[in-house]
């Protein structure tokens, strides 16, 4: 209760309703005459008043019973005859800020508390701006990645796939003699170097074919199953077959049944790692004759070092065999 010249002011909560009561003595204009009574007035903090304040403050107000203050509360002034008001610590949660006012009476007893909750507009605007910035940054990064992927796809990946497909087609019947022009960058330089390598390889193969076609001995190559894959002109001339009649046939079709087992043993020796192995055997000529040949074979290895077939040289020794038989016949007759 505040008292000045007979005036009394007090903040109270009566039946759960906050009131601010003021009592003023009734006297003359000078205030010197003895009072003849008192004028009592009160302000009620009801729902209508609360809604009006909420509209003015753009906040939410809540009336609560008065409770003893905790840590962090501070007084707006000293406790006097008319009481005082305490301000609670500000709390931040879920984008809102909250504060509280605690009204004390003249005895320092808490009467009622008003909690004020207000939206943090600057915080919300900043958060929306940050979210917008992050979203735009993410879109820019995704767009940049998409453009980079498209550029990588069009400029590098497809060109590398094109080089790979053309390189893989080398050796086929419809394979291009050279890789197509790839420009002047690193991929184009790689294609140019591959073309140079192909040119050197073609010259080397052409030189090898000239050498194979010029030698008098027969040359042949077989795959891992023993099928003839390549022969030279001397091989065909010795046996009386054309290239088309020999390529694709098994070597077993050119040997007598008793010599096939010897050829298998020779193949096993090659598989066991012997660098060069040879034997003498008769081979069927196209006209049915049996011609004695000396054969020397060596293994053909693939890129992984695995056995992929055999290559060999076929030499006609029928004259030497006939001469040896004649010597043996003469020696037999002499005896």
URFENMO-V751640 format. One record per residue. RES is the residue in one letter. SS is DSSP state (H for helix, E for strand, L for the rest). PHI is phi in radians with two decimals (999 if undefined). Layout:
# URFENMO-V751640
((RES SS PHI) (RES SS PHI))
This chain:
# URFENMO-V751640
((X L 999) (X E -1.70) (X E -2.31) (X E -2.52) (X L 0.98) (X L 1.56) (X E -1.47) (X E -2.20) (X E -2.29) (X E -2.61) (X E -1.72) (X E -2.38) (X E -2.13) (X E -2.05) (X L 0.95) (X L 1.40) (X E -1.91) (X E -1.22) (X E -2.33) (X E -2.13) (X E -1.70) (X E -2.37) (X E -2.03) (X E -2.16) (X E -1.17) (X E -1.59) (X L -2.56) (X L -1.44) (X L -1.14) (X L -1.43) (X L 1.31) (X L -1.67) (X L -1.29) (X L -1.04) (X L -1.13) (X L -1.80) (X E 2.99) (X E -2.45) (X E -1.81) (X E -1.96) (X E -2.28) (X E -2.52) (X E -1.90) (X E -1.74) (X L -1.64) (X L -1.65) (X H -1.11) (X H -1.09) (X H -1.16) (X H -1.12) (X H -1.09) (X H -1.10) (X H -1.18) (X H -1.10) (X H -1.18) (X H -1.23) (X H -1.59) (X L 0.93) (X L -2.56) (X E -1.86) (X E -1.95) (X E -2.41) (X E -1.58) (X E -2.32) (X E -1.11) (X L -1.27) (X L -2.23) (X L -1.00) (X L -1.22) (X L -1.73) (X L -1.28) (X L 1.61) (X L -1.43) (X E -2.36) (X E -1.54) (X L -1.34) (X L -2.92) (X L -1.38) (X L -1.25) (X E -2.15) (X L -1.09) (X L -1.75) (X E 1.33) (X E -2.72) (X E -2.21) (X E -1.82) (X E -1.91) (X L -1.46) (X L -1.16) (X L -1.38) (X E -2.08) (X E -2.09) (X E -2.83) (X L 0.95) (X L 1.33) (X E -2.21) (X E -2.01) (X E -2.32) (X E -2.37) (X E -2.57) (X E -2.08) (X E -2.02) (X E -1.68) (X E -1.94) (X L -1.45) (X L -1.14) (X L -1.60) (X L 1.49) (X L -1.53) (X E -1.19) (X E -1.84) (X E -2.71) (X E -2.29) (X E -2.03) (X E -1.73) (X E -2.03) (X E -2.13) (X E -2.37) (X E -1.23) (X L -1.48) (X H -1.10) (X H -1.10) (X H -1.13) (X H -1.13) (X H -1.11) (X H -1.14) (X H -1.15) (X H -1.09) (X H -1.14) (X H -1.16) (X H -1.09) (X H -1.12) (X H -1.12) (X H -1.13) (X H -1.10) (X H -1.12) (X H -1.09) (X H -1.13) (X H -1.10) (X H -1.13) (X H -1.12) (X H -1.12) (X H -1.12) (X H -1.12) (X H -1.12) (X H -1.12) (X H -1.12) (X H -1.12) (X H -1.15) (X H -1.08) (X H -1.11) (X H -1.12) (X H -1.14) (X H -1.33) (X H -1.62) (X H -2.11) (X H -1.07) (X H -1.14) (X H -1.21) (X H -1.13) (X H -1.08) (X H -1.13) (X H -1.07) (X H -1.10) (X H -1.14) (X H -1.21) (X H -1.17) (X H -1.15) (X L -1.42) (X L -1.12) (X L 1.85) (X L -1.40) (X L -1.18) (X L -1.78) (X L -1.26) (X L -1.22) (X L -1.20) (X L -2.45) (X L -1.30) (X L -1.25) (X L -1.19) (X L -1.97) (X L 1.64) (X L -2.02) (X L -1.53) (X H -1.09) (X H -1.17) (X H -1.11) (X H -1.12) (X H -1.08) (X H -1.10) (X H -1.12) (X H -1.14) (X H -1.13) (X H -1.10) (X H -1.13) (X H -1.13) (X H -1.10) (X H -1.11) (X H -1.12) (X H -1.15) (X H -1.11) (X H -1.12) (X H -1.15) (X H -1.14) (X H -1.10) (X H -1.14) (X H -1.12) (X H -1.14) (X H -1.10) (X H -1.14) (X H -1.12) (X H -1.31) (X H -1.61) (X L -1.31) (X L -1.49) (X L -1.41) (X E -1.42) (X E -2.14) (X E -2.56) (X E -2.36) (X E -2.17) (X E -1.50) (X L -1.17) (X L -1.65) (X L 1.57) (X E -1.51) (X E -1.24) (X E -1.90) (X E -2.71) (X E -2.49) (X L -1.80) (X H -1.16) (X H -1.13) (X H -1.07) (X H -1.16) (X H -1.15) (X H -1.12) (X H -1.79) (X L 1.40) (X L -1.81) (X L -1.53) (X H -1.05) (X H -1.12) (X H -1.34) (X H -1.70) (X L -1.11) (X L 1.69) (X L -1.51) (X E -1.40) (X H -1.09) (X H -1.13) (X H -1.27) (X H -1.76) (X E -1.98) (X L -1.30) (X H -0.97) (X H -1.25) (X H -1.70) (X H -1.13) (X H -1.13) (X H -1.12) (X H -1.17) (X H -1.15) (X H -1.08) (X H -1.11) (X H -1.12) (X H -1.10) (X H -1.08) (X H -1.14) (X H -1.12) (X L -1.36) (X L 1.90) (X L -1.20) (X L -1.12) (X L -2.59) (X E -2.39) (X E -2.51) (X E -2.79) (X E -1.92) (X E -2.69) (X E -1.40) (X E -2.19) (X E -1.22) (X L -1.49) (X L -1.07) (X L -1.52) (X L 1.74) (X L -1.18) (X E -1.90) (X E -1.99) (X E -1.38) (X E -2.26) (X E -1.75) (X E -2.05) (X E -2.18) (X E -2.16) (X E -2.48) (X E -1.32) (X E -1.93) (X E -1.92) (X L -1.50) (X L -1.13) (X L -1.61) (X L 1.42) (X L -1.63) (X E -1.11) (X E -2.16) (X E 2.69) (X E -2.39) (X E -2.22) (X E -2.78) (X E -2.00) (X E -1.98) (X E -2.10) (X E -1.36) (X L -2.09) (X H -1.10) (X H -1.14) (X H -1.13) (X H -1.17) (X H -1.10) (X H -1.13) (X H -1.11) (X H -1.11) (X H -1.16) (X H -1.09) (X H -1.13) (X H -1.19) (X H -1.12) (X H -1.14) (X H -1.20) (X H -1.21) (X H -1.12) (X L -1.38))
